[in-house]
Amino acid sequence: PISIMKDLSDAVKKAPKKYQPLKEWLVSIKNHLWYCFANCEGDLTILREKIMSILEHISGNHDFTNLDNFTKVKKCDHTVQSDDMTKYMMKGSPSWLRVKRALEVPERVRDLHGMTHFTHTGHLEAFHSRLNKYFDKRRFYQLQSANCRVQQAIMEHNENTRRELKYNEDGTPVIHSVHRRNKSTYDARVAKQAPTHKWRKAVKKTFMDNVLRGKKKTSPNARITDEIKRRVKPTSGREQAKEDYFTRLALYGNFHCEGAEPN
């Protein structure tokens, strides 16, 4: 659905006058697609027919009983509909044909079989966002340090996954207005309690307990190996430039290695 909406949005941006009716239907088509995936009951045929019913819905037809290409979906699920046909697209119009072309891309139709279970990736994306806090993609980490940083992100994520809602003094939930990226509109979001970091104290306590018991664990010194040097393309072909380049990387962290920071 993301690729479909991006396709339609790009078409509207490139030719706003030609696709003016489509511009007014973008939000409804997006909501309709979400509804299709959420209510297909795990059935590929129902999912396909619900998606193709968008073409009938936007043209003002909400009953598909007499259409041969609809075997399981016979009508729109909504009850309220407008009798003003000027709000709908005409079949065969440029906007209607553009939606049809976006829905019938062979690669998208072929991939629908893996989307019938409506698996949302929001939680995974939230974890990756938290992982960036500890595991900077712009830096190189030794394996032991990389594992440690991933584990920290996991502990923080697990501790704050199910935070309680934040309430006002009168008992009503706190509502925040969040600005949409690349748009001039806002979304209302229910605020949650501030994140906690109790896991840090637990890690400190475990570390001190191990120290008091005499357990010691050392990590190898970090160094830029020949393998790493081969993966980085130098900016100059001269030997001196290569040496200066890798020296700068090791000292100042453009290609960061654990333990290589200046004091």
N, C-alpha and C positions, 0 to 999 in steps of 0.2 A: 504493500500500500504506500510506502514511503516513495518508492520509485515512480508510482503512478501519479501521486500528488506533485512530485517535483517536475515530472514531465508536463503536467497541465499548467503548473505555475510558471514554468519557463515559457510555455506557449503564450500565456497571457502577457508576460513581460515583454516579449518580442513583438507582439501585435495586439496591443490593448484595445484598439478600435475594432479590429476584426473579431476578437473573442470577448467582447463586452458581456454578452449573456453568460459565458462560461465564468468570467470573473465573479459574477454575482452568485454562482452556484458552487464555487470552490469549497467553502466551508461545509455546505450540505453534502457534497460528494465525499469529503473526508470523513464526516460523521457516518455516512452510509456505508463506506468501506469498513470502518471500525465495527459497525453493527453486523456486517456480513461475516467477518471473521469470528466475532464473539458469539454468534448464534447459529453457526453452521452445524452444530451437534456432532462435529467430527466427521461429517459426510462430505466427500469431495464434490459430489454432484450438486448438493444443496449449496455449497460454497460458490461453485461456478455460476449456478443459476441466480443466486442472490446478487452476485457481482454484476452479471449481465442485466439484471432487472433495473440497474441504475439507469440504463439507456431508456427504458420504458418510463421510469419514474420522472426523469427530468423532461420528458416530452408530454407528460400529463396523462399517461396510461398507467393505471394502478391495478388492472385486472388482466392476468395473462392466461386465462382459461382456454382461450381459442388459439393460443400460440403453440406451435409444435415443438419449439426448442425449450419449452418449460415443462418438465415432467413431474417435479416435486414441489416447486414453488409456483403457486397459482395466482398469488396477488401480493401486494405490499402489506406489510404487517402493521402499518400505521393506520389510525382511524380518522384523524383530522386531515383534510385535504382541501386545497383551494380550488374554487370553480373558475377563477380568473385565469384563462388560458394564456394571457399575455405574459404571465410569470414563468411559463415553461418554454423550453426550446422546441423549435420545429424539427421534426425528423428530416435529415438531409442537410440541415444548416451547417455552416462551417464549425460552429461551437459543438454541435451534436456529433459531427463526424470526427472532431478532434478527440472527444471523450471516447468514442468508439475505438479509434485507433490506439489510444493509450491502454484500454482494457483488453484489447485483443492481440497485444504483442506476444508472439509465440513463446518467448523465454519466460514471461510472467505467467502465462497460462500453464506452462509445463511445471513451474515451481510451486503451484498451488497445493500439490499433494502433501508438501511438508509444512503447510500452514493451517491444517484443519484443527489442530489442538489449541490454537490461540495461545501460544506461549509468549508471554511478554518478557522483554529483556530489561525492564526498568531497574530491577534489583541488581543485575549484573553490571549495568552501566553505572549505578551508584557506587558499587564496590570499586570499579576501575577509576572513578573520579577520586575516591579516597586513596587508592593505591598510588596515584600520581603525587600525593603528598609525601610519601616515604620513598618512592621508587621513581626518581626523576629519569625520564626517558632520554634526556640529553647527556647523561653521564654514564660512564662505564663502572660497574661494580664487580668485584670478585664474587665467585659463586656463594661463599659463606655469607658475605655481606648482603647479597641479593636475597638469599633465603630468609635472613633475619628481617630484612625490610618488608618482605611479603608477609611474614608472620605478624609483624606489628600492625600492618594494614588489616589483616584478618581479625586480630583481636579487637581493634577499634571498631571495625565494621560490625562484628557480632554483638558488641556491647551496646551499640546505638541503633540497632536495626528496628527495634520495637519501642521507640520512645513514646511517652505519654503526650497527649495533646496539651497545649498551653491555654489556660482559661483566664478570662477577665475577672474582676472582683464580683461581678453580678452572676458569674457562672457560665457565661456564654463563651464559646471558643474564640480565640484570637484569630482574626483573618488578616492576611497580608496580601497586598496587591503586587504581583510579580509581572514585570515587563517582559513581553515575549521578544525573543531575539529576532532581529530583522523585521519587526513589525511595530506598529504604533498602538497596539492594543495591550490590555492587561488581563491577567488571569487571577482569580481569587484562590488563595491557598490557605488551608488551615495550618496555623503555626504549631510546631512541636517544641517540647522542652529542649533546652540547650544540651549539646552533646557532653557526655561525661568521659573521663579518662581514668577510671579506677584500675584498669588493667596495668597502667604504668606503675602504680604502687605495688601491685602484685608481682610484677617482674623485678622491681627493686628488692622486694622482700626475699624473693627466691634467690636472687644474686647474692645478697648479703648472707643468707643462710648457707649457701654453698661456700662462700669465702670463710665463714666461721668454722665450717666443717673441714676446711683444708683442701677443698676441691679447687683445682686450677685448670683453666682451659685457655690456651694461647691460640692466636690466629696467625697464619703465615703473613710475612710482610708482603705488601702489595707492590707490584712492579709492572711496568709495561713490557710485555713479552714480545718476542719476535713475531709471533702469530698476530698480535694486536697491531704491530707496526705494518704488517703486510695488508691488513684490512683497511688502513687509513691511507688515503692518497695524499702525498705531499703536494704542497703548492708550487714547488720548483723541482727541477730535475737535478740540481747540483747537490753534491754530497753535503756541503756545508749547510745549505738551506734545509736539508733533511734533518741534520743533527740539531739545528736551532729549533726547528719545528717541533720535534718530539720532546726536546728539553722544555720548551714553553708549555706543551701539553701537560707534562708531568708536574710542573711547578705551579701552574696557575689554573688548572682545572678545566680548560676548554674541552679536554677529553679526560674527565675526572677519574682518578683511581683512588680507592680507599687507602689511606695512609700516605698519600703523596702530596698532601697539602702543606704549604709552608707554615712554619711556626709563627 
